[in-house]
Amino acid sequence: MKRILKVWWKIALTMIAAGVALMVLGFTLGARGGYAYINSGRLQFSSAGTYYTIEESNLPPFDIVEVKVRSANIEIVQSDHYGLEMRLPEHEDEPQWGVTGGKLTIDASKADNIFSFLNFGFHQSSYIKVYCPSSNASSASGFSSNKLQSVDLTAGSGDISLQGISADRIGINTSSGLVRINTPYYQSVVAHATSGDITFSGAGDNASLTLSSISGSIKADASGCGAVDVETKSGDITILGETSADMEMRVMVSSGRIDINTASWKSLTAQAASGDIKITGDPHGTTSATAGSGDITMRLSGTASDFSYDISTGSGFIRFGENRIGSPARNINSAAINTLSIRTSSGNVRVDFDR
């Protein structure tokens, strides 16, 4: 039996080596790559160099953008005009797009070819780029506003980038890809990446910010936010920004570190099932930090007398200000303006004050 298996392994490796050699020879002699895929139940082939290509630099003005794509990078780009560029493989269904009533709609999500299972060639990137004026770019179109009402971007697979564009509402979802957002103004942002990192910066006006990832790290500048909700199952979370004393924040991670360094908050809840938590800022209300396994470190404005606290660790030490105290440690101070709730099953707790 072992001898037969060895013979089959040799045959398989020989066939793979022969296939690679023939592919290299073909490209050397000038052959073009291609795809094999199933379309409506039939096996078909197409050239890898064949794409649907669209370039429009004089679109009617729009303030609503909706893009759905099966597999491509999406970019919303700051410009002095309304325009569109698309490059999508021919073996996918032809995209449907248009501008109607101030709304740009692009739908490249449908595909009868359920399965593109062979790629004879080198991958060339597919993309959709939307150009529109921002609040600090002049437009020759005469459109009444350079701030978009809403942006909705959905990619089955691909990176999503929004740079320098103001919008009241931004919604982003990608199953596999990076998300990068930099907006001068927004009221509401909801962004999700099933697998990929999220980077956000912007200037809100008591805005709402919701970011989530199943597998990926998240970094956000929450300046101007009134409500922040950030969660990832696997990855680190970093929250920065000039925030107000009325902000409410919730940060959750299953496996990864949490680092919060914001100006202020009214309510802050941080939970890490496995990972350290670090919080720096000026609280004006309730601060809660819970770690299943990890250290919790805080650097807070004020003095120790400004806080009531309830602190415990299953395994580790507690240092509160200048004092090392036992676990559990509780102090209810009726005159205190802030409340701390800190718990870790396994880890040290340290709370320092700037005065």
PAPA-105333 format. One line per field, with one value per residue (C-alpha): x negated, y, z negated; residue in three letters; residue number from 0. Coordinates in steps of 0.001 Angstrom, whole numbers. Layout:
<atoms>
xx	c(X  ...)
yy	c(Y  ...)
zz	c(Z  ...)
resn	c(ALA  ...)
resi	c(NUM  ...)
</atoms>
This chain:
<atoms>
xx	c(0  -2772  -4539  -1408  -1009  -4614  -4041  -915  -2755  -5533  -3002  -1162  -4348  -5532  -2229  -2336  -5930  -5054  -2055  -4128  -6846  -4295  -2660  -6023  -6866  -3511  -3939  -7515  -6204  -3617  -514  2190  3750  7389  10149  12227  15650  19198  21872  25499  24306  21772  17987  16578  13221  12189  8990  7541  6718  10351  12186  15242  13677  15617  14211  16610  15337  18492  21279  24371  24045  25047  25142  26040  23648  24566  22056  22385  19625  18826  15038  13174  11611  13855  12541  14424  11957  11889  11912  13113  15676  18159  16714  16409  13798  14464  12375  14055  13319  15316  16253  18451  21850  21777  22225  25404  24879  26300  27109  30799  32275  28924  28111  25197  25962  23470  24412  21697  22749  24751  23020  24480  20982  21214  17662  14456  12219  9171  7026  4473  2464  1430  4020  4789  6709  10373  11601  14359  13402  15975  14908  16831  16088  15515  16231  12840  12809  14369  16837  17687  20984  22886  24279  25798  23640  20265  21378  22917  26134  25175  22560  23243  20389  20556  17849  17888  14118  11953  10570  12783  11367  13103  10704  11496  15240  17857  21150  24017  24195  21557  22194  19416  19310  16672  16368  12632  10568  9242  11416  9874  12011  10878  13779  13772  17387  19933  22985  23112  20606  21221  18349  17848  15091  15526  11811  9657  8404  10365  8748  10933  10355  12837  14427  17938  20497  21875  21646  22263  19390  19844  16934  16731  14585  14590  10866  8895  7569  9386  7874  10114  9923  13225  12958  16388  18244  21215  21452  18721  19236  16201  15853  13587  13388  9675  7415  6312  8433  7016  9277  7882  9285  10496  13763  16293  17398  20780  19403  20523  18155  18299  15209  15177  12546  12420  8705  6524  5461  7510  5822  8067  6529  9262  9829  12933  16099  19333  19561  16881  17164  14134  14079  11298  11759  8037  5764  4590  6663  5126  7249  6038  8203  10507  13635  16889  19060  18714  15673  15854  13031  13217  10534  10753  6991  4846  3586  5714  3903  5492  4030  6828  7226  7929  7069  7937  10564  12558  13476  15615  14302  14936  11777  10917  8388  8369  4598  2406  1890  3904  2275  4619  2775  -142  1348  1177  4432  5895  8570  11467  11223  14317  14774  18088  17442  20653  18714  16965  18011  16648  17143  14653  15502  12439  12221  9692  9667  5920  3782  2597  4555  2926  4739  2665  3825  2293  2746)
yy	c(0  2429  1650  2476  5783  6709  6011  8212  11029  10895  11015  13975  15959  15251  16524  19687  20410  19835  22181  24960  24531  24705  27805  29600  28590  29865  33289  33449  32897  35662  33773  35698  34595  33836  32573  29425  29928  28599  30785  29594  26036  26089  26068  29158  30835  34468  36435  37825  41018  41697  44170  46348  49798  53011  56535  59437  62854  64944  63273  65136  66337  63904  63932  60271  57418  53740  51125  47337  45191  41502  41789  45078  47934  50966  54531  57781  60462  64206  66125  69303  67415  64548  61498  57734  55134  51394  48391  45023  41597  40640  37272  39018  40460  43911  46547  48608  52261  55737  59089  59764  62481  63346  59710  57753  54024  51316  47651  45155  42550  40212  37248  34233  32787  31372  30208  31487  28572  28832  31859  31257  34439  37186  39049  42596  44761  45580  48908  51469  55116  57821  61453  64251  67709  68030  70970  72499  71824  74172  72675  73998  72095  74639  71928  73415  71566  69847  67720  64378  63285  59625  57119  53363  51102  47304  44928  41143  41256  44363  47387  50438  53953  57287  60230  63908  63583  65086  63239  63234  59442  56864  53110  50667  46879  44530  40790  40732  43905  47010  50026  53514  56589  60207  62635  66375  66168  63470  62835  59044  56373  52615  50501  46731  44452  40711  40203  43339  46335  49589  53036  56081  59805  62620  65656  65048  67317  65225  62399  58669  56279  52498  50309  46513  43685  39929  39579  42826  45733  49067  52527  55583  59302  59947  63757  65384  62141  61924  58137  55581  51824  49780  46000  43306  39608  39319  42381  45473  48612  52126  55157  58706  62202  65482  64277  66078  65434  64237  61391  57814  55037  51243  49249  45445  42911  39141  38689  41800  44983  48123  51539  54571  58039  60645  64071  63225  61126  60804  57030  54539  50740  48674  44878  42513  38764  38256  41299  44390  47573  51051  54173  57781  60899  63116  61222  62986  60113  56336  54352  50574  48209  44413  41945  38171  37861  40991  44055  47201  50536  53994  57487  59873  63593  64752  63274  59983  61754  62577  58904  56222  52812  49085  47176  43484  41057  37293  37080  40200  43435  46676  50090  53073  56383  56110  53226  49493  47941  44474  42842  43414  47163  49345  52954  54791  58525  60553  63681  62068  63117  59961  56210  53486  49812  47686  43902  41422  37687  37448  40591  43693  46923  50334  53686  56886  60525  63690  65562)
zz	c(0  -937  2327  4344  2490  3240  6945  6978  5183  7764  10615  9014  8420  11954  13399  11249  12278  15948  15656  14099  16748  19583  18059  17802  21361  22574  20981  22285  25829  25394  24324  22434  19171  18659  16405  16323  14780  14651  16240  16213  15718  18565  18394  20140  20613  20943  21264  18044  19904  20856  18613  18542  18423  17813  17554  17068  15984  16487  14533  13344  9734  6991  3200  2608  3471  3391  4567  4447  5912  5783  5857  6344  4428  3893  3567  3018  4068  3403  6686  8415  10523  10477  12201  12283  13232  13259  14182  13682  15221  18295  16844  14274  15186  16740  13995  13880  13036  13465  11873  11229  9048  7482  6639  8120  8119  9101  8893  9817  7273  9485  11104  12921  13004  9519  9499  11052  10178  12412  13124  15843  15431  13116  11096  12163  9715  10215  8898  8744  8211  7596  7857  6174  4742  1020  -1267  -481  3279  5813  8276  11718  11677  9636  7360  4230  1713  1581  -1370  -485  -2146  -2328  -1179  -1164  -3  6  1283  1126  1411  1660  -155  -735  -982  -1559  -1654  -2182  -1575  -3912  -4359  -6842  -6838  -5865  -5720  -4751  -4650  -3251  -3797  -3111  -2862  -4576  -5424  -5462  -6201  -6493  -6491  -7317  -8524  -9357  -11530  -11488  -10455  -10518  -9124  -9243  -7956  -8417  -7813  -7683  -9635  -9979  -10208  -10850  -11328  -11086  -12664  -13868  -15503  -18383  -15832  -16119  -15293  -15052  -13888  -13956  -12651  -13132  -12468  -12306  -14341  -14616  -15071  -15312  -16006  -17772  -17874  -17960  -18699  -21037  -20888  -20064  -19713  -18604  -18620  -17170  -17908  -17124  -16942  -18845  -19340  -19634  -20263  -20242  -19887  -21316  -22783  -24978  -28566  -27213  -25089  -25696  -24607  -24420  -23367  -23187  -22094  -22490  -21847  -21708  -23479  -24132  -24234  -24840  -24981  -24594  -26102  -28087  -28424  -30387  -30206  -29151  -29062  -27977  -27903  -26788  -27194  -26644  -26531  -28377  -28775  -28947  -29504  -29580  -29869  -31911  -33019  -33914  -35083  -34974  -33810  -33640  -32578  -32606  -31489  -31532  -31377  -31247  -33074  -33443  -33565  -33895  -33868  -34854  -35415  -38964  -42341  -44030  -46164  -43012  -42570  -44092  -43118  -43056  -42050  -42075  -40614  -40845  -40527  -40709  -42642  -42853  -43024  -43427  -43302  -45700  -47639  -47110  -48291  -48601  -46465  -46434  -47116  -47463  -48425  -48102  -48223  -48155  -47262  -44300  -40799  -39151  -39567  -38663  -38191  -37431  -37294  -35940  -36529  -36034  -35918  -37715  -38184  -38343  -38538  -38461  -38699  -37314  -40589)
resn	c(MET  LYS  ARG  ILE  LEU  LYS  VAL  TRP  TRP  LYS  ILE  ALA  LEU  THR  MET  ILE  ALA  ALA  GLY  VAL  ALA  LEU  MET  VAL  LEU  GLY  PHE  THR  LEU  GLY  ALA  ARG  GLY  GLY  TYR  ALA  TYR  ILE  ASN  SER  GLY  ARG  LEU  GLN  PHE  SER  SER  ALA  GLY  THR  TYR  TYR  THR  ILE  GLU  GLU  SER  ASN  LEU  PRO  PRO  PHE  ASP  ILE  VAL  GLU  VAL  LYS  VAL  ARG  SER  ALA  ASN  ILE  GLU  ILE  VAL  GLN  SER  ASP  HIS  TYR  GLY  LEU  GLU  MET  ARG  LEU  PRO  GLU  HIS  GLU  ASP  GLU  PRO  GLN  TRP  GLY  VAL  THR  GLY  GLY  LYS  LEU  THR  ILE  ASP  ALA  SER  LYS  ALA  ASP  ASN  ILE  PHE  SER  PHE  LEU  ASN  PHE  GLY  PHE  HIS  GLN  SER  SER  TYR  ILE  LYS  VAL  TYR  CYS  PRO  SER  SER  ASN  ALA  SER  SER  ALA  SER  GLY  PHE  SER  SER  ASN  LYS  LEU  GLN  SER  VAL  ASP  LEU  THR  ALA  GLY  SER  GLY  ASP  ILE  SER  LEU  GLN  GLY  ILE  SER  ALA  ASP  ARG  ILE  GLY  ILE  ASN  THR  SER  SER  GLY  LEU  VAL  ARG  ILE  ASN  THR  PRO  TYR  TYR  GLN  SER  VAL  VAL  ALA  HIS  ALA  THR  SER  GLY  ASP  ILE  THR  PHE  SER  GLY  ALA  GLY  ASP  ASN  ALA  SER  LEU  THR  LEU  SER  SER  ILE  SER  GLY  SER  ILE  LYS  ALA  ASP  ALA  SER  GLY  CYS  GLY  ALA  VAL  ASP  VAL  GLU  THR  LYS  SER  GLY  ASP  ILE  THR  ILE  LEU  GLY  GLU  THR  SER  ALA  ASP  MET  GLU  MET  ARG  VAL  MET  VAL  SER  SER  GLY  ARG  ILE  ASP  ILE  ASN  THR  ALA  SER  TRP  LYS  SER  LEU  THR  ALA  GLN  ALA  ALA  SER  GLY  ASP  ILE  LYS  ILE  THR  GLY  ASP  PRO  HIS  GLY  THR  THR  SER  ALA  THR  ALA  GLY  SER  GLY  ASP  ILE  THR  MET  ARG  LEU  SER  GLY  THR  ALA  SER  ASP  PHE  SER  TYR  ASP  ILE  SER  THR  GLY  SER  GLY  PHE  ILE  ARG  PHE  GLY  GLU  ASN  ARG  ILE  GLY  SER  PRO  ALA  ARG  ASN  ILE  ASN  SER  ALA  ALA  ILE  ASN  THR  LEU  SER  ILE  ARG  THR  SER  SER  GLY  ASN  VAL  ARG  VAL  ASP  PHE  ASP  ARG)
resi	c(0  1  2  3  4  5  6  7  8  9  10  11  12  13  14  15  16  17  18  19  20  21  22  23  24  25  26  27  28  29  30  31  32  33  34  35  36  37  38  39  40  41  42  43  44  45  46  47  48  49  50  51  52  53  54  55  56  57  58  59  60  61  62  63  64  65  66  67  68  69  70  71  72  73  74  75  76  77  78  79  80  81  82  83  84  85  86  87  88  89  90  91  92  93  94  95  96  97  98  99  100  101  102  103  104  105  106  107  108  109  110  111  112  113  114  115  116  117  118  119  120  121  122  123  124  125  126  127  128  129  130  131  132  133  134  135  136  137  138  139  140  141  142  143  144  145  146  147  148  149  150  151  152  153  154  155  156  157  158  159  160  161  162  163  164  165  166  167  168  169  170  171  172  173  174  175  176  177  178  179  180  181  182  183  184  185  186  187  188  189  190  191  192  193  194  195  196  197  198  199  200  201  202  203  204  205  206  207  208  209  210  211  212  213  214  215  216  217  218  219  220  221  222  223  224  225  226  227  228  229  230  231  232  233  234  235  236  237  238  239  240  241  242  243  244  245  246  247  248  249  250  251  252  253  254  255  256  257  258  259  260  261  262  263  264  265  266  267  268  269  270  271  272  273  274  275  276  277  278  279  280  281  282  283  284  285  286  287  288  289  290  291  292  293  294  295  296  297  298  299  300  301  302  303  304  305  306  307  308  309  310  311  312  313  314  315  316  317  318  319  320  321  322  323  324  325  326  327  328  329  330  331  332  333  334  335  336  337  338  339  340  341  342  343  344  345  346  347  348  349  350  351  352  353  354)
</atoms>
